[in-house]
Amino acid sequence: MSRPMPRPMSRPMPNIDPGLLSPQHAAILFAALGDPTRLSLLTTLSDGRRRSIASLCGGSDLTRQAITKHLGVLQQAGLVESIRVGRESHYGFRPDRVEAMRAYLDNVSRQWDDALGRLRALVEG
């Protein structure tokens, strides 16, 4: 008997060009990572293997319902995606979102460096 083909589930947050992450999208991404449980789930998934909710609950004091809720927040932010495998959802990490966050922070850092350079030139000049 053959296994059913995985079906991608919807992604609420659009694909983002890493250089064009808006402050609104950045806030959603960073807020999703602001919870230790979600950060831990993302760390677990960052090895590239897709996992079911049952698998993610293993060794944790969290209920399936709690894991599902946290995965929903991560999925809304676009940090994970899920596919259906039979009756289960399997979740996987989306590293492109972290790259978008890194690019956003690099851009903000450059802006601050430029502003501080102008201030230094003004003060010293």
Summary of the structure (lengths in Angstrom):
residues: 125
radius of gyration: 18.8
end to end distance: 77.8
largest distance: 77.8
contacts: 320
relative contact order: 0.19
helix: 57%
strand: 13%
